Amino acid sequence: MKTWFITGISRGLGRALAAAALAEGDHVVGTIRGGTVRNGTPDLPAGPGRLEVLTVDLTDGAAAEAAVGEAFARLGRIDVLVNNAGYGLLGAIENASDAEAERLFNVNLFAPFRIIRAALPYLRAQGSGHIVNVTSIAGRAPGSGSGVYAATKYALEGLSASLAQEVGPLGIKVTAVAPGAFRTDFLSTHSIRKSGSADAAYADSVGRMTAAFDAADGRQLGDPDRAARAILAMLRSDDPPLHLLLGSDALQRARAKLAAVTAEIDAWEELTRSTDFPPAD
């Protein structure tokens, strides 16, 4: 039996992951925002595992850190810590307000940072644990129309890569999971927001991508239940990856991005090397 702490279990991938863990007979402590579910409990299928729910506003740093302490108090130890809670922001970067950007970074980046920071003394003491940070393909291959959201996920990717090197020698594993488009309500008003009014100047970039997002709602290729099972399979591996893509669309975007980056590096290699001091005679 594994013990889990998962943020954002009321819907989407977090809900699917909690359900999959409970079906395995695991013990899950999950967080929800106030008012996101009826009677304060997510509608999760009954399983042999045990579920406990904490209502937490992750924009409140002290509350997020306190939730970690509460989870360890209830579980005794945490085998898998999943930073899943988050939401999206669509629109041109120019149209995003300070308040919109600050709140997005608070939920998508600073809440995971605070949760990880609060959990690490416990994880170090137990000498084990697996931190799973749910990022996005937008954090690895950003596109137009979601620049601020991509920035939050790009930052979480970077944090995960450095963290893995810091805590690996301590017996703690880290995986950044980057999903593509999954058939959840992520594109609904529950999880997505839009910045300002559409600007005609961005019709061919932001406008086109926003229309594509709207058209994709409810028709996404990815199955969240299959994604949850894939994460469980990854966790069972003796050599889990630092970076895990979920979905064939994420795979395609990541490969295209890597190919473009490699081509650009090669094209500018001579100028890149020109900044070194000349070799000593």
C-alpha positions as CSV (number, residue, x, y, z in Angstrom):
1,M,0.0,0.0,0.0
2,K,1.3,3.5,-1.0
3,T,0.4,6.7,0.7
4,W,-0.4,9.7,-1.5
5,F,-0.8,13.5,-1.1
6,I,-2.4,14.9,-4.2
7,T,-3.5,18.5,-4.8
8,G,-6.6,19.2,-6.8
9,I,-8.6,16.0,-6.7
10,S,-12.0,17.4,-7.4
11,R,-11.8,17.0,-11.2
12,G,-9.5,16.2,-14.1
13,L,-6.3,14.3,-13.9
14,G,-6.1,14.8,-10.1
15,R,-9.5,13.1,-9.7
16,A,-8.5,10.3,-12.0
17,L,-5.2,9.8,-10.2
18,A,-6.9,9.7,-6.8
19,A,-9.4,7.1,-8.1
20,A,-6.7,4.9,-9.6
21,A,-4.7,5.0,-6.3
22,L,-7.8,4.2,-4.3
23,A,-8.5,1.3,-6.6
24,E,-5.1,-0.1,-5.8
25,G,-5.9,0.0,-2.1
26,D,-3.8,3.0,-1.4
27,H,-4.3,5.7,1.2
28,V,-4.9,9.2,-0.3
29,V,-5.0,12.6,1.2
30,G,-6.2,15.0,-1.4
31,T,-6.9,18.7,-1.5
32,I,-9.8,20.6,-3.0
33,R,-10.8,24.3,-3.1
34,G,-13.8,25.4,-1.1
35,G,-17.0,25.2,-3.0
36,T,-15.7,22.9,-5.8
37,V,-17.6,19.8,-4.7
38,R,-20.9,19.0,-3.0
39,N,-20.8,18.1,0.7
40,G,-17.0,18.8,0.7
41,T,-16.2,15.4,-0.8
42,P,-15.3,14.6,-4.4
43,D,-17.5,12.2,-6.3
44,L,-14.9,9.4,-6.5
45,P,-15.7,5.7,-7.1
46,A,-15.6,3.6,-4.0
47,G,-12.4,1.5,-3.8
48,P,-10.5,-0.6,-1.2
49,G,-8.3,2.4,-0.5
50,R,-8.9,5.2,2.0
51,L,-9.6,8.8,1.1
52,E,-9.2,11.8,3.2
53,V,-10.0,15.3,1.9
54,L,-8.5,18.7,2.9
55,T,-10.1,22.0,1.8
56,V,-7.2,24.3,1.0
57,D,-6.8,27.6,-0.8
58,L,-3.5,27.1,-2.5
59,T,-3.1,30.8,-3.1
60,D,-2.6,31.0,0.7
61,G,1.0,30.0,1.3
62,A,0.6,29.3,5.0
63,A,-2.4,27.1,4.3
64,A,-0.6,25.2,1.6
65,E,2.3,24.4,3.9
66,A,-0.1,23.6,6.8
67,A,-1.8,21.0,4.5
68,V,1.5,19.2,4.0
69,G,2.0,18.9,7.8
70,E,-1.6,17.7,8.2
71,A,-1.1,15.1,5.5
72,F,2.0,13.7,7.1
73,A,0.2,13.7,10.5
74,R,-2.6,11.6,9.0
75,L,-0.5,9.3,6.9
76,G,2.7,8.9,9.0
77,R,4.7,9.0,5.7
78,I,4.1,10.0,2.1
79,D,5.3,7.8,-0.7
80,V,4.0,9.9,-3.6
81,L,3.5,13.7,-3.5
82,V,1.6,15.0,-6.5
83,N,1.4,18.7,-7.3
84,N,-1.5,18.6,-9.7
85,A,-3.7,21.6,-8.9
86,G,-3.6,24.4,-11.4
87,Y,-5.5,26.3,-14.1
88,G,-5.0,28.0,-17.4
89,L,-5.0,31.5,-18.7
90,L,-5.6,32.2,-22.4
91,G,-5.0,35.5,-24.3
92,A,-2.2,37.7,-25.5
93,I,0.6,38.4,-23.0
94,E,0.0,42.1,-23.6
95,N,-3.5,41.7,-22.4
96,A,-2.7,39.9,-19.1
97,S,-3.1,42.0,-16.0
98,D,-0.6,42.0,-13.1
99,A,-3.4,40.4,-10.9
100,E,-4.0,37.6,-13.4
101,A,-0.4,36.8,-13.8
102,E,0.4,36.9,-10.1
103,R,-2.5,34.6,-9.2
104,L,-1.6,32.2,-11.9
105,F,2.0,32.0,-10.8
106,N,0.8,31.7,-7.2
107,V,-1.3,28.6,-7.9
108,N,0.7,26.9,-10.7
109,L,4.3,27.6,-9.4
110,F,4.5,29.0,-5.9
111,A,2.0,26.6,-4.3
112,P,4.0,23.6,-5.6
113,F,7.2,25.2,-4.5
114,R,5.8,25.8,-1.0
115,I,4.4,22.3,-0.8
116,I,7.7,20.7,-1.8
117,R,9.7,22.9,0.6
118,A,7.4,21.9,3.4
119,A,7.5,18.2,2.6
120,L,11.2,17.9,2.1
121,P,12.2,17.7,5.8
122,Y,9.8,14.8,6.2
123,L,10.9,13.1,3.0
124,R,14.5,13.4,3.9
125,A,13.8,11.9,7.3
126,Q,12.1,8.9,5.8
127,G,14.8,8.6,3.1
128,S,12.4,8.0,0.3
129,G,9.5,9.5,-1.6
130,H,8.5,10.4,-5.2
131,I,7.5,14.0,-6.1
132,V,5.4,14.3,-9.2
133,N,4.9,17.8,-10.6
134,V,2.2,18.0,-13.2
135,T,3.3,20.6,-15.8
136,S,2.1,20.7,-19.4
137,I,3.4,20.3,-22.9
138,A,2.9,24.1,-23.0
139,G,5.8,24.3,-20.6
140,R,8.1,22.4,-23.0
141,A,6.8,23.5,-26.3
142,P,5.0,26.8,-25.8
143,G,2.6,28.2,-28.3
144,S,0.8,31.5,-28.8
145,G,-2.3,32.4,-26.8
146,S,-1.2,30.9,-23.5
147,G,2.1,32.6,-22.8
148,V,1.7,33.4,-19.1
149,Y,0.4,29.9,-18.5
150,A,3.3,28.4,-20.4
151,A,5.7,30.5,-18.3
152,T,4.3,29.0,-15.0
153,K,4.7,25.5,-16.4
154,Y,8.1,26.2,-17.9
155,A,9.3,27.4,-14.5
156,L,7.9,24.3,-12.8
157,E,9.8,22.1,-15.3
158,G,13.0,24.0,-14.4
159,L,12.4,23.6,-10.7
160,S,11.8,19.9,-11.1
161,A,15.0,19.3,-13.0
162,S,17.1,21.1,-10.4
163,L,15.3,19.5,-7.5
164,A,15.9,16.0,-8.9
165,Q,19.6,16.6,-8.8
166,E,19.5,18.0,-5.2
167,V,17.4,15.2,-3.7
168,G,18.4,12.2,-5.8
169,P,21.3,11.4,-3.4
170,L,18.8,11.5,-0.5
171,G,16.6,8.7,-1.9
172,I,13.9,11.0,-3.2
173,K,12.7,10.8,-6.8
174,V,11.2,13.6,-9.0
175,T,9.2,13.4,-12.2
176,A,7.7,16.3,-14.2
177,V,4.7,15.0,-16.0
178,A,3.7,17.0,-19.1
179,P,0.3,16.1,-20.5
180,G,-1.0,17.1,-23.8
181,A,-4.7,17.8,-24.3
182,F,-6.9,15.5,-22.2
183,R,-10.7,15.2,-22.1
184,T,-11.2,16.9,-18.8
185,D,-13.0,20.2,-18.0
186,F,-9.6,22.0,-18.2
187,L,-10.9,24.2,-21.1
188,S,-14.2,24.9,-19.3
189,T,-14.7,28.0,-17.1
190,H,-13.9,25.8,-14.1
191,S,-10.2,25.7,-15.1
192,I,-9.5,28.2,-17.8
193,R,-9.6,32.0,-17.8
194,K,-9.2,34.5,-20.6
195,S,-7.3,37.8,-20.4
196,G,-9.1,40.9,-21.6
197,S,-10.9,41.3,-24.9
198,A,-9.6,39.9,-28.1
199,D,-7.3,42.3,-30.0
200,A,-7.5,42.3,-33.8
201,A,-3.7,42.8,-34.0
202,Y,-3.3,39.2,-32.7
203,A,-6.1,37.6,-34.8
204,D,-3.6,35.4,-36.8
205,S,-1.8,34.1,-33.7
206,V,-3.7,34.4,-30.4
207,G,-7.1,34.6,-32.0
208,R,-6.5,31.5,-34.1
209,M,-5.2,29.5,-31.1
210,T,-8.0,30.6,-28.9
211,A,-10.5,29.5,-31.4
212,A,-8.8,26.1,-31.7
213,F,-8.9,25.7,-27.9
214,D,-12.6,26.5,-27.9
215,A,-13.3,24.0,-30.6
216,A,-11.3,21.3,-28.9
217,D,-13.2,21.4,-25.6
218,G,-14.8,17.9,-25.1
219,R,-13.0,16.5,-28.1
220,Q,-9.4,16.2,-26.7
221,L,-7.5,13.0,-27.6
222,G,-6.3,12.1,-24.1
223,D,-8.1,9.9,-21.7
224,P,-7.5,11.0,-18.0
225,D,-8.1,7.5,-16.7
226,R,-5.4,6.1,-19.0
227,A,-3.1,9.0,-18.0
228,A,-3.6,8.0,-14.3
229,R,-2.8,4.4,-15.0
230,A,0.3,5.5,-17.0
231,I,1.5,7.5,-14.0
232,L,1.0,4.5,-11.7
233,A,3.0,2.4,-14.1
234,M,5.8,5.0,-14.1
235,L,5.9,5.0,-10.3
236,R,6.4,1.2,-10.2
237,S,9.5,1.5,-12.4
238,D,12.9,1.0,-10.8
239,D,14.2,3.8,-13.0
240,P,11.4,6.4,-13.4
241,P,12.0,9.3,-15.8
242,L,12.6,12.9,-14.8
243,H,10.5,14.0,-17.7
244,L,7.3,12.1,-18.8
245,L,5.1,13.1,-21.7
246,L,1.5,12.0,-21.7
247,G,-0.4,11.8,-25.0
248,S,0.6,11.4,-28.6
249,D,-0.1,15.2,-29.2
250,A,2.4,16.0,-26.5
251,L,4.9,13.6,-28.0
252,Q,4.5,15.3,-31.5
253,R,4.9,18.8,-30.1
254,A,7.9,17.9,-28.0
255,R,9.7,16.2,-30.9
256,A,9.0,19.2,-33.2
257,K,10.3,21.5,-30.5
258,L,13.5,19.5,-30.0
259,A,14.1,19.4,-33.7
260,A,13.7,23.1,-34.1
261,V,16.0,23.9,-31.1
262,T,18.7,21.5,-32.5
263,A,18.5,23.1,-35.9
264,E,18.7,26.6,-34.5
265,I,21.7,25.7,-32.3
266,D,23.5,24.2,-35.3
267,A,22.7,27.3,-37.4
268,W,24.2,29.7,-34.9
269,E,27.0,27.5,-33.5
270,E,29.8,29.6,-35.0
271,L,28.5,32.8,-33.4
272,T,27.9,31.0,-30.1
273,R,31.5,29.7,-30.0
274,S,32.9,33.2,-30.9
275,T,32.3,34.6,-27.4
276,D,35.0,32.4,-25.7
277,F,38.5,33.7,-25.0
278,P,40.9,32.6,-27.7
279,P,42.9,29.5,-26.7
280,A,46.3,30.2,-25.1
281,D,49.3,29.6,-27.4
